[in-house]
Amino acid sequence: MTFHLITLFPRAFDSYLGESILKRAIEVKKIKVKFYNPRDFTTDKHKRIDRAPYGGGPGMVIQAEPVIKAVEKAILSSSRKRGSRLDSRLRGNDKSVKIIWLSPSGKQFTNESGARYAKQKNLIIICGRYEGIDARVKKILKAEDISIGDYVLTGGELPAMVFIDSTARQIPGVLHKYES
């Protein structure tokens, strides 16, 4: 299984992925974790990714275009050997790639949903920041809205770590005994 993380702060994952069960799972190739920073997909020299929300309001939102381009790169990375059409995957028609949108208002993540996600080959997890991400992204990508709890955090990196930890445990061979 490959977790593709769309995040502005990929180094935030270093310590957690470099320890214990997840470290072993990566070493024995039960899971892979790849990072895509939306800043790498901007067109301006300052690599700016945030703007004021359309229609006003407090804070800043992450622009749609860099996030969509990062997801496209993740989709292409997941399909190199299969040669499937990017458009089909991007529009949610290809079931081998699932796109996860982390937000406090999403469907509650549970151990059972972790077991269901563990059957996927590729999971693309979008980590928000600031006041969020332009809402058009979720609609365009047909992303599944998931919540790890009814509270607000600084960003989506902590929920992504919870999601990865719980899902990876469900993959055969990650734990010595599945019952754990």
C-alpha positions as CSV (number, residue, x, y, z in Angstrom):
1,M,0.0,0.0,0.0
2,T,1.2,3.5,-0.8
3,F,0.1,6.6,1.2
4,H,0.4,9.7,-0.9
5,L,0.4,12.8,1.3
6,I,-0.5,16.2,0.0
7,T,1.0,18.5,2.6
8,L,2.8,21.8,3.0
9,F,4.9,20.3,5.8
10,P,6.2,16.9,4.8
11,R,8.9,17.0,7.5
12,A,6.2,17.0,10.2
13,F,6.0,13.2,9.5
14,D,9.7,12.4,10.0
15,S,9.7,11.4,13.6
16,Y,6.5,9.4,13.6
17,L,7.2,7.5,10.5
18,G,10.8,6.9,11.6
19,E,9.9,4.9,14.7
20,S,8.3,1.7,15.9
21,I,5.7,-0.2,13.9
22,L,5.4,2.2,10.9
23,K,9.2,2.3,10.5
24,R,9.3,-1.5,10.3
25,A,6.3,-1.5,7.9
26,I,8.2,0.8,5.6
27,E,11.5,-1.1,5.9
28,V,9.8,-4.4,5.0
29,K,7.9,-2.7,2.2
30,K,4.4,-3.3,3.6
31,I,3.7,0.4,3.2
32,K,5.2,3.3,1.3
33,V,4.7,7.0,2.1
34,K,5.2,9.6,-0.6
35,F,4.9,13.4,-0.2
36,Y,3.7,16.1,-2.5
37,N,4.0,19.7,-1.4
38,P,1.5,22.0,-3.1
39,R,4.2,24.8,-3.1
40,D,6.1,22.8,-5.7
41,F,3.1,23.2,-8.1
42,T,2.8,27.0,-7.9
43,T,3.7,29.4,-10.7
44,D,4.8,32.5,-8.8
45,K,8.4,33.0,-7.7
46,H,7.4,33.2,-4.0
47,K,5.7,29.8,-4.1
48,R,2.6,31.3,-2.6
49,I,-0.3,28.9,-2.1
50,D,-2.8,30.9,0.0
51,R,-5.4,33.5,-0.8
52,A,-8.3,35.2,1.0
53,P,-11.4,33.1,0.8
54,Y,-13.7,33.8,-2.1
55,G,-16.6,35.8,-0.7
56,G,-14.6,37.1,2.2
57,G,-14.2,35.8,5.8
58,P,-11.3,35.4,8.2
59,G,-8.0,33.8,7.5
60,M,-6.6,32.4,4.3
61,V,-7.4,29.3,2.2
62,I,-5.0,27.1,0.1
63,Q,-5.6,27.7,-3.6
64,A,-7.2,24.9,-5.6
65,E,-4.7,24.7,-8.5
66,P,-1.5,23.7,-6.6
67,V,-3.4,21.1,-4.6
68,I,-5.0,19.6,-7.7
69,K,-1.7,19.5,-9.5
70,A,-0.1,17.7,-6.5
71,V,-2.9,15.2,-6.5
72,E,-2.4,14.7,-10.3
73,K,1.3,14.0,-9.6
74,A,0.3,11.4,-6.9
75,I,-2.2,9.8,-9.3
76,L,0.4,9.5,-12.1
77,S,2.9,8.1,-9.6
78,S,0.4,5.4,-8.6
79,S,-0.4,4.4,-12.1
80,R,3.0,4.3,-13.8
81,K,2.9,0.5,-14.2
82,R,-0.8,0.3,-15.0
83,G,-0.9,3.0,-17.7
84,S,-4.5,4.1,-16.8
85,R,-5.8,7.4,-17.9
86,L,-5.2,10.2,-15.5
87,D,-8.6,11.8,-16.2
88,S,-10.4,8.6,-15.1
89,R,-8.5,8.5,-11.8
90,L,-8.8,12.2,-11.2
91,R,-12.5,12.1,-11.6
92,G,-12.9,9.2,-9.1
93,N,-13.8,6.6,-11.7
94,D,-10.8,4.4,-10.9
95,K,-11.2,2.4,-7.7
96,S,-7.5,1.6,-7.2
97,V,-6.9,5.1,-6.0
98,K,-8.9,6.7,-3.2
99,I,-8.7,10.4,-2.3
100,I,-9.2,11.3,1.3
101,W,-10.1,14.9,2.4
102,L,-9.4,15.4,6.1
103,S,-11.7,17.7,8.0
104,P,-13.6,17.9,11.3
105,S,-16.9,17.8,9.5
106,G,-16.3,14.6,7.6
107,K,-17.5,11.1,8.2
108,Q,-16.1,9.7,11.5
109,F,-13.0,7.5,10.9
110,T,-13.2,4.2,12.8
111,N,-11.2,1.0,13.1
112,E,-13.6,-0.6,10.7
113,S,-13.0,2.1,8.1
114,G,-9.3,1.7,8.6
115,A,-9.7,-2.0,7.8
116,R,-11.6,-1.1,4.6
117,Y,-8.9,1.5,3.5
118,A,-6.2,-1.1,4.2
119,K,-7.5,-3.0,1.1
120,Q,-6.6,-0.1,-1.2
121,K,-3.4,0.0,-3.2
122,N,-3.1,3.8,-3.1
123,L,-4.6,6.3,-0.7
124,I,-4.1,10.0,-1.4
125,I,-4.5,12.1,1.8
126,I,-5.0,15.8,1.5
127,C,-3.8,17.7,4.6
128,G,-5.4,21.1,5.0
129,R,-3.9,24.2,6.7
130,Y,-5.0,27.8,7.6
131,E,-8.8,28.2,7.2
132,G,-8.8,25.2,4.8
133,I,-8.5,24.4,1.1
134,D,-10.6,25.9,-1.6
135,A,-13.8,23.8,-1.5
136,R,-13.8,23.3,-5.2
137,V,-10.9,20.8,-4.8
138,K,-13.0,18.3,-2.9
139,K,-15.8,18.6,-5.5
140,I,-13.4,18.3,-8.5
141,L,-11.5,15.3,-7.0
142,K,-14.6,13.6,-5.6
143,A,-12.6,13.2,-2.4
144,E,-14.0,11.3,0.5
145,D,-14.5,13.6,3.5
146,I,-13.1,11.9,6.7
147,S,-12.8,13.2,10.3
148,I,-10.7,11.8,13.2
149,G,-12.8,13.8,15.6
150,D,-15.1,16.7,16.2
151,Y,-12.5,19.3,16.8
152,V,-10.2,21.7,14.9
153,L,-6.4,21.3,14.7
154,T,-3.8,23.5,13.2
155,G,-3.5,21.3,10.1
156,G,-4.2,17.9,8.6
157,E,-0.8,16.4,9.4
158,L,-1.8,15.0,12.8
159,P,-5.1,13.5,11.5
160,A,-3.1,12.0,8.5
161,M,-0.7,10.4,11.0
162,V,-3.6,8.9,12.9
163,F,-5.2,7.7,9.7
164,I,-1.9,6.1,8.5
165,D,-1.2,4.4,11.9
166,S,-4.7,2.9,12.2
167,T,-4.9,1.8,8.6
168,A,-1.4,0.4,8.4
169,R,-2.1,-1.8,11.4
170,Q,-4.8,-3.5,9.3
171,I,-2.4,-4.6,6.6
172,P,-1.4,-8.2,6.9
173,G,2.2,-8.5,8.0
174,V,2.6,-5.1,9.5
175,L,1.9,-6.4,13.0
176,H,3.4,-9.7,14.1
177,K,0.0,-10.9,15.2
178,Y,-3.1,-9.5,13.3
179,E,-5.1,-9.7,16.5
180,S,-3.0,-6.9,17.9
